[in-house]
Amino acid sequence: MTHILLTGSNGLLGQKIVNKLVERPDVQLTATSRGANRHPILNGYTYHSLDLLDQEAVAHALESFAPDVVIHTAAMTQVDACEDEKETCDAINVGVVEQLAELSAQREFHLVHISTDFIFDGAAGPYSEEAETNPLNYYGHSKLKAENAILESGASAAILRTILLYGITPAMSRSNIVLWVKKSLEAQKPIRVVHDQERSPTLVEDLADASIEAAVRKAKGIYHISGPEAMRVVDIAYRVAEFWKLDKSLISEIDSASLGQKAKRPPITGFIIDKARRELDYKPKKLEEGLAVLDSQLKALSI
Ligand SMILES: NC(=O)c1ccc[n+]([C@@H]2O[C@H](COP(=O)([O-])OP(=O)(O)OC[C@H]3O[C@@H](n4cnc5c(N)ncnc54)[C@H](OP(=O)(O)O)[C@@H]3O)[C@@H](O)[C@H]2O)c1
């Protein structure tokens, strides 16, 4: 039996990990997140509210629950907000990870940490795990600092980098590209989407599977976890429109500069995912396969 403590269980990835772990007889799950539990499933695991910025509470939780593995999904994930609120971004994305890495080395639990393609500058995607990092924005800097803190701590750890997650859960704290495009086009609302950025959109269930594999196998090192196809962001929007038979003419192509976002985005990312396929039995879904998963979930939720 592996005892897993999960952080950020109210988040998009966190909720999917809960869904999967409650089905596993070989895993005991302690789920944690800030505030009350927003997950619709309430049985098969225990939930504890844990503000990760409270260092004493974190140390106490790790001591009293004594997990074999911590899957750390919680983060400040709003890229533009990180630019405006650097101290909060540092505290959540770096300080918390430094503490978890230190506790992991002391208490000998395995750490699975989630990172991002934004640690790269996007000049030369798709990237391998060994490629040189060079973040363009504060969020990327914070996530890279966290990776380095883990690597330098001597903790037993896996770092799973991912790209542009999409999926749906009840009570989501923020949207994602697929839901935004679908909802906007359904409401006949014109949208502007960038044509000069390339990504490999990742179905959140695929990342949840990889996180669980990395946890139960106690995999070590860096893994690239993304969807199997790289495409322009505007092509994601077109493919979403085609899948749900929505009006593509509402989509206009623009360049990143005209979008005027606070944080600079890397132009072309995308990952080489061979290592994850080999070592984590990673089998990611293509975009239309992922949209089909989402479609059946939306129907079940009657949204
Ligand atoms: N989403 C993407 O496209 C993407 C791309 C690359 C990498 N990633 C990485 O993937 C991971 C999961 O992302 P996600 O999209 O699932 O994120 P998310 O939906 O924004 O969830 C993050 C969770 O962290 C929780 N959290 C934030 N601060 C906390 C604190 N002080 N104490 C306890 N919990 C706290 C949030 O709680 P509240 O709900 O209460 O705010 C939220 O539930 C993150 O590490 C992110 O950096 C995401």
The ligand as a Gaussian input file, in Angstrom:
#p B3LYP/6-31G(d) Opt

LIG

0 1
 N       -2.901000      24.676000     -16.407000
 C       -1.912000      24.629000     -17.290000
 O       -2.098000      24.870000     -18.486000
 C       -0.522000      24.259000     -16.828000
 C        0.520000      24.271000     -17.758000
 C        1.804000      23.937000     -17.330000
 C        2.026000      23.586000     -16.006000
 N        0.988000      23.589000     -15.115000
 C        1.257000      23.214000     -13.713000
 O        0.410000      22.128000     -13.385000
 C        0.051000      22.183000     -11.996000
 C       -1.452000      22.038000     -11.846000
 O       -2.103000      23.071000     -12.559000
 P       -3.672000      23.253000     -12.547000
 O       -4.065000      23.855000     -13.848000
 O       -4.333000      22.004000     -12.069000
 O       -3.815000      24.388000     -11.462000
 P       -5.124000      25.027000     -10.799000
 O       -6.367000      24.430000     -11.365000
 O       -4.922000      26.485000     -10.818000
 O       -4.981000      24.464000      -9.316000
 C       -3.962000      24.869000      -8.459000
 C       -4.457000      24.617000      -7.065000
 O       -3.456000      25.064000      -6.139000
 C       -4.129000      25.548000      -5.013000
 N       -3.328000      26.466000      -4.226000
 C       -2.818000      27.651000      -4.606000
 N       -2.197000      28.229000      -3.578000
 C       -2.331000      27.388000      -2.513000
 C       -1.927000      27.440000      -1.160000
 N       -1.267000      28.480000      -0.665000
 N       -2.235000      26.403000      -0.354000
 C       -2.907000      25.344000      -0.835000
 N       -3.331000      25.233000      -2.109000
 C       -3.039000      26.261000      -2.930000
 C       -5.310000      26.296000      -5.588000
 O       -6.280000      26.477000      -4.579000
 P       -7.590000      27.371000      -4.836000
 O       -8.455000      26.518000      -5.712000
 O       -8.127000      27.545000      -3.466000
 O       -7.125000      28.630000      -5.478000
 C       -5.748000      25.373000      -6.723000
 O       -6.745000      24.471000      -6.299000
 C        0.642000      23.489000     -11.470000
 O        1.858000      23.195000     -10.817000
 C        0.917000      24.306000     -12.714000
 O        1.987000      25.199000     -12.522000
 C       -0.277000      23.911000     -15.496000

